[in-house]
């Protein structure tokens, strides 16, 4: 089941990034909903994969969690649509940057640092 949750998390991260990239009316709501699934699956993966962690893993995963929380909060603000076009564009750009950095940190530690 752990690998299934991991693959769900990776798929949801990809959908989240695409939904932020599209940034149109139905996609913003999808990004906000997928953000909640990412929080739950990420917490589960964090709790089940802590054994045998490489050096520095806990620090970088903590940083990844904070950056990912920023992206998710920005997706909630974008879905709410309370700002003007310039503000929504800034929020979208910062959410995309944060989501990209969080994905890179996660991919590095899941694929390269465990070797």
C-alpha positions as CSV (number, residue, x, y, z in Angstrom):
1,X,0.0,0.0,0.0
2,X,2.9,2.3,0.7
3,X,4.0,2.3,-3.0
4,X,0.4,2.9,-4.1
5,X,0.2,6.0,-1.9
6,X,3.6,7.2,-3.1
7,X,2.4,6.9,-6.8
8,X,-0.8,8.6,-5.9
9,X,1.2,11.4,-4.3
10,X,3.4,11.8,-7.4
11,X,0.4,11.8,-9.7
12,X,-1.3,14.4,-7.6
13,X,1.8,16.6,-7.6
14,X,1.9,16.5,-11.4
15,X,-1.8,17.3,-11.6
16,X,-1.3,20.1,-9.1
17,X,1.5,21.6,-11.2
18,X,-0.5,21.3,-14.4
19,X,-3.6,22.9,-12.8
20,X,-1.6,25.8,-11.5
21,X,0.0,26.2,-15.0
22,X,-3.4,26.3,-16.7
23,X,-4.9,28.7,-14.1
24,X,-8.4,29.0,-15.6
25,X,-11.6,28.8,-13.7
26,X,-12.2,25.0,-13.4
27,X,-8.4,24.3,-13.0
28,X,-8.0,26.6,-10.0
29,X,-10.6,24.6,-8.1
30,X,-8.9,21.4,-9.1
31,X,-5.6,22.7,-7.9
32,X,-7.1,23.5,-4.5
33,X,-8.7,20.1,-4.1
34,X,-5.6,18.3,-5.2
35,X,-3.6,20.3,-2.7
36,X,-5.6,18.7,0.2
37,X,-4.9,15.2,-1.2
38,X,-1.2,16.2,-1.5
39,X,-1.1,17.2,2.2
40,X,-2.7,13.9,3.3
41,X,-0.6,11.6,1.0
42,X,2.5,13.5,1.8
43,X,2.0,13.2,5.5
44,X,1.4,9.4,5.1
45,X,4.6,9.0,3.0
46,X,6.6,11.1,5.5
47,X,5.5,8.9,8.4
48,X,6.0,5.6,6.6
49,X,9.3,6.3,4.8
50,X,11.4,7.9,7.6
51,X,13.4,4.7,8.4
52,X,16.8,4.5,6.8
53,X,16.8,8.2,5.7
54,X,20.0,9.5,4.1
55,X,22.0,12.2,5.8
56,X,20.3,15.6,5.8
57,X,17.0,14.2,4.7
58,X,15.0,15.5,7.6
59,X,16.2,19.0,7.2
60,X,15.5,19.1,3.4
61,X,12.1,17.4,3.8
62,X,11.1,20.0,6.4
63,X,12.1,22.7,3.9
64,X,10.2,20.9,1.2
65,X,7.1,20.8,3.4
66,X,7.2,24.5,4.1
67,X,7.7,25.3,0.4
68,X,4.9,22.9,-0.6
69,X,2.6,24.5,2.0
70,X,3.3,27.9,0.3
71,X,2.3,26.5,-3.1
72,X,-0.9,25.0,-1.6
73,X,-1.9,28.2,0.2
74,X,-1.3,30.2,-3.0
75,X,-3.5,27.7,-4.9
76,X,-6.3,28.4,-2.4
77,X,-5.9,32.1,-2.8
78,X,-6.0,31.7,-6.6
79,X,-9.1,29.6,-6.4
80,X,-10.8,32.2,-4.3
81,X,-10.0,34.8,-7.0
82,X,-10.1,37.8,-4.7
83,X,-7.3,39.7,-6.4
84,X,-7.0,41.6,-9.6
85,X,-5.3,40.1,-12.7
86,X,-1.8,41.3,-11.7
87,X,-2.0,39.9,-8.2
88,X,-3.4,36.6,-9.5
89,X,-0.5,36.4,-12.0
90,X,2.0,37.0,-9.2
91,X,0.4,34.4,-6.9
92,X,0.4,31.9,-9.8
93,X,4.0,32.5,-10.6
94,X,5.1,32.1,-6.9
95,X,2.9,29.0,-6.6
96,X,4.5,27.5,-9.7
97,X,8.0,28.3,-8.4
98,X,7.3,26.8,-5.0
99,X,5.7,23.7,-6.5
100,X,8.6,23.2,-8.8
101,X,11.2,23.5,-6.1
102,X,9.2,21.2,-3.8
103,X,9.0,18.6,-6.6
104,X,12.7,18.8,-7.3
105,X,13.6,18.3,-3.7
106,X,11.3,15.3,-3.4
107,X,12.5,13.8,-6.6
108,X,16.2,14.2,-5.6
109,X,15.7,12.5,-2.2
110,X,13.5,9.7,-3.6
111,X,15.7,8.8,-6.5
112,X,19.3,10.0,-6.0
113,X,20.1,10.4,-2.3
114,X,19.2,6.9,-1.3
115,X,21.9,5.3,-3.5
